[in-house]
Amino acid sequence: TSLKKWQSLPAGWQMMTTSQLVDKAVAAGLSAEQEEILWQKISDIEWEGLHKAVLEPGVAAMLEDLAGDFCLTLLTNNMHGAAVAALQDLGVAGYFSYVAGRGQVPCLKPKADGVLQVMAQFPTISQKGWLAIGDAWIDAAAAQEAGIAFAAYNHNRQEEWALRGITPCLQLSAW
């Protein structure tokens, strides 16, 4: 008995994150055991995808420059272990002061819980001292809800984001 209780996808499912879809499935009757199996399958896909990750040209040099002047953190909805392994494989793990992934935060993006938890790790940095950078609407929504500035990286979804009431304060592109 897999997802038989959840006969059809919810309206607007294309605009939902993986975690939002899982939450909907749980609300529709997915058991705790089924949820665990589902998250394990998602984790397997993440491991595979993250091990195929490559850095865009100039990113390692950019991170090195930024890490000299700023505290760099990473918040991902992916499994923490997979994210850290990918950063290590790419040779950039040392630039990050803190990495939080699924399992380390109470709620995933687009909720602000993870952003607030990351910020709490560095209490000497004021709220105005934070800048979130991301390429997905969930990154922007989490930053916005946490009350910090957001810069969009390689932002090409202005229409989609505008529908969600999201406007980045800055737009960045590949170095």
HUCORUR-V763609 format. One record per run of one state. SS is the DSSP state (a for helix, b for strand, c for the rest). FROM is the first residue (numbers start at 0). LEN is the number of residues. Records with the same first field share a line. If there is no record, write none. Layout:
SS=FROM-LEN / FROM-LEN
This chain:
c=0-12 / 15-2 / 27-4 / 51-7 / 69-3 / 89-3 / 95-2 / 102-2 / 105-7 / 120-6 / 129-1 / 134-2 / 146-2 / 153-4 / 163-6 / 172-3
a=12-3 / 17-10 / 31-20 / 58-11 / 79-10 / 92-3 / 112-8 / 126-3 / 136-10 / 157-6
b=72-7 / 97-5 / 104-1 / 130-4 / 148-5 / 169-3
